[in-house]
Amino acid sequence: MNMKEVLKGKLTDEELERVPRAFDVVGDVAIIEIPEELKRHKKLIAEALVKVNKHINTVCDKYGERSGDYRLNDIEVLVGKGTETEHKEHGCRFRVDLKKAYFSVRESTERLRIGKMIKPGEDVLVMFSGVCPSPIAYAKMQPQINKAYGVELNPDAHRYAEENVRINRVQTKVVPVCGNVKEACPKLGVKFDRITMPLPKGAHEFLDTAFEVVKKGGTIHFYYYDREDSLYEKALEYVNDAAKKAGRKIKITDKRKVLPYGPRIWKICIEFKVLQ
């Protein structure tokens, strides 16, 4: 049985065609974007989703884009008791309250891809690290990593990060830090072999900090959103300008699409090595 079958007779045929087929699942929480014209049926749709997905206990409706310093979505619980859950991924467990902290299941593949690139002995920095999924995944995939630091501004996300480090037993490898990236990263006193910057809207404003703390020979993974017809143009301009201002020489090693963001808009990654 699928959602259309459950809702048949309760919605018109036209409304049934507009019911979203895709949604994100974090632990036992489903996050769906219900179109405005179906808002009056939102509880009915949520109940149908739970009926056909036995592993889902809570359904939330998401409004608009992430906003604010903490990158949070405005979500409404339609079915279920709350937005705190535990998500399993790549052999890791991540606890998160989706109303209080940002977490993306869609970035799971990218966490895995970067994790496989990390070499023994590396010091890795994750900017805007949320509840610490990336640093923890890196430490699990590369047990011989030296340290993985995660810097996050949101104090609620940081509290979950500390808990996630504990439950995944990576206390000797993962260091969660609460603070502003520009202020906190230089204070760590570490030169990093690898830096990931998974904040595609605004990460370019922190490239100067990345260049300040990256080691000679280190790699930076810079993320950005742009339209398909000029996909890498602006991102490369930001990277090259920041390198010039920092007096560093770089070599672009890869550029790739990561995730679709909207019609003909993609989240991309520019990877480059800092030669000196």
Residue pairs with C-beta under 8 A, 6 or more apart in sequence:
1 51
1 52
2 52
3 19
3 21
3 45
3 48
3 49
3 52
4 16
4 19
6 48
6 51
6 52
7 16
7 19
7 44
7 45
7 48
8 16
10 41
10 44
11 19
11 38
11 41
11 44
15 37
15 38
15 41
18 35
18 37
18 38
19 38
19 45
20 32
20 33
20 34
20 35
23 30
23 31
23 32
23 33
23 49
24 30
24 31
24 104
24 105
24 106
25 31
25 53
25 55
25 56
25 105
26 85
26 87
26 96
26 98
26 103
26 105
27 85
27 86
27 87
27 88
27 96
28 55
28 56
28 57
28 58
28 85
29 56
29 57
29 58
29 59
29 60
29 80
29 83
29 85
29 98
30 49
30 50
30 53
30 56
30 58
30 59
30 60
31 60
31 62
31 73
31 75
31 98
32 45
32 46
32 49
32 59
32 60
32 61
32 62
33 61
33 62
34 41
34 42
34 45
34 61
38 45
39 61
42 61
42 78
43 78
43 79
45 78
46 59
46 61
46 78
46 79
47 79
49 56
49 59
49 79
50 56
50 57
50 59
50 79
50 80
57 80
57 81
58 77
58 79
58 80
58 81
58 82
58 83
58 85
59 77
59 78
59 79
59 80
60 75
60 76
60 77
60 78
60 83
60 98
61 75
61 76
61 78
62 73
62 74
62 75
63 73
63 74
63 75
63 76
64 73
64 74
65 73
66 72
66 73
66 102
67 74
69 153
69 154
70 101
70 102
70 153
70 154
70 156
70 157
71 102
71 128
71 154
71 199
72 99
72 100
72 101
72 102
73 98
73 102
75 83
75 98
75 99
77 83
82 97
83 97
83 98
83 99
83 100
84 95
84 96
84 97
84 98
85 95
85 96
85 97
85 98
86 93
86 94
86 95
86 96
87 93
87 94
87 95
87 96
87 103
87 105
88 94
89 105
89 108
89 111
89 133
89 137
90 108
90 111
90 112
90 115
90 137
90 140
90 141
91 140
92 133
92 136
92 137
92 140
92 164
92 168
93 164
93 167
93 168
94 103
94 131
94 132
94 133
94 136
94 160
94 164
95 131
95 160
95 163
95 164
95 167
96 103
96 130
96 131
96 157
96 160
97 156
97 160
100 154
100 156
100 157
100 160
101 130
101 131
101 154
101 156
101 157
101 160
102 130
102 154
102 157
103 130
103 131
103 133
106 259
107 133
107 198
107 258
107 259
110 198
110 258
110 259
110 269
111 133
111 134
111 137
111 138
112 137
112 141
114 134
114 138
114 194
114 196
114 221
115 137
115 138
115 140
115 141
115 142
116 141
117 194
117 219
118 124
118 138
118 141
118 142
118 145
118 194
119 142
119 193
120 142
120 144
120 145
121 144
121 145
121 146
121 193
122 142
122 145
122 146
122 193
122 194
123 146
123 147
123 148
123 149
123 190
123 191
123 192
123 193
123 194
123 215
124 135
124 138
124 145
124 147
124 148
124 149
124 192
124 193
124 194
124 195
124 196
125 148
125 149
125 151
125 185
125 188
125 190
125 192
125 194
125 195
125 196
125 213
126 132
126 134
126 135
126 138
126 148
126 149
126 150
126 151
126 195
126 196
126 198
127 151
127 181
127 185
127 195
127 196
127 197
127 198
127 199
127 203
127 206
127 209
127 210
128 151
128 152
128 153
128 181
128 197
128 198
128 199
128 203
129 135
129 150
129 151
129 152
129 161
129 176
130 150
130 152
130 154
130 157
130 161
131 152
131 157
131 160
131 161
131 164
132 150
132 152
132 160
132 161
132 164
132 165
132 174
132 176
133 164
134 148
134 150
134 196
134 198
135 148
135 149
135 150
135 174
135 175
135 176
136 148
136 164
136 165
136 168
136 170
136 174
138 145
138 148
139 145
139 148
139 168
139 170
139 173
139 174
140 168
140 170
143 173
145 173
146 173
147 173
147 174
147 175
147 190
148 173
148 174
148 175
149 174
149 175
149 176
149 177
149 188
149 190
149 192
150 161
150 174
150 175
150 176
150 177
151 177
151 178
151 179
151 181
151 184
151 185
152 158
152 161
152 176
152 177
152 178
152 179
153 178
153 179
153 180
153 181
155 178
158 176
158 177
158 178
161 176
162 176
165 171
165 174
165 176
168 174
177 184
177 188
178 184
181 206
181 209
182 206
182 209
185 209
185 212
185 213
186 209
186 212
186 213
188 213
190 213
191 213
191 214
191 215
191 218
192 213
192 214
192 215
192 218
193 215
193 217
193 218
193 219
194 218
194 219
194 220
194 221
195 210
195 213
195 214
195 218
195 219
195 220
195 221
196 220
196 221
197 203
197 206
197 207
197 210
197 220
197 221
197 222
197 223
198 221
198 223
199 206
199 223
200 223
200 224
200 225
200 261
200 267
200 268
201 225
203 222
203 223
203 224
204 222
204 224
204 235
204 238
204 242
207 222
207 238
207 239
207 242
208 242
208 245
208 246
210 220
210 222
210 242
211 242
211 243
211 246
211 248
211 274
212 246
214 220
214 248
214 274
215 274
216 274
216 275
216 276
217 273
217 274
217 275
218 273
218 274
219 253
219 271
219 272
219 273
219 274
220 271
220 272
220 274
221 269
221 270
221 271
222 235
222 238
222 239
222 269
222 270
222 271
222 272
223 258
223 267
223 268
223 269
223 270
224 234
224 235
224 238
224 267
224 268
224 270
225 261
225 265
225 266
225 267
225 268
226 232
226 233
226 234
226 235
226 265
226 266
226 268
227 264
227 265
228 264
228 265
228 266
229 264
231 257
231 266
231 268
232 255
232 268
232 270
235 255
235 268
235 270
236 252
236 255
236 270
239 250
239 252
239 270
239 272
240 250
243 249
243 250
243 274
248 274
248 275
248 276
249 274
249 275
249 276
250 272
250 273
250 274
250 275
251 272
251 273
251 275
252 270
252 271
252 272
253 271
253 272
253 273
254 269
254 270
254 271
255 268
255 269
255 270
255 271
256 268
256 269
256 271
257 266
257 267
257 268
258 266
258 267
258 268
258 269
259 266
259 267
260 266
260 267
261 267
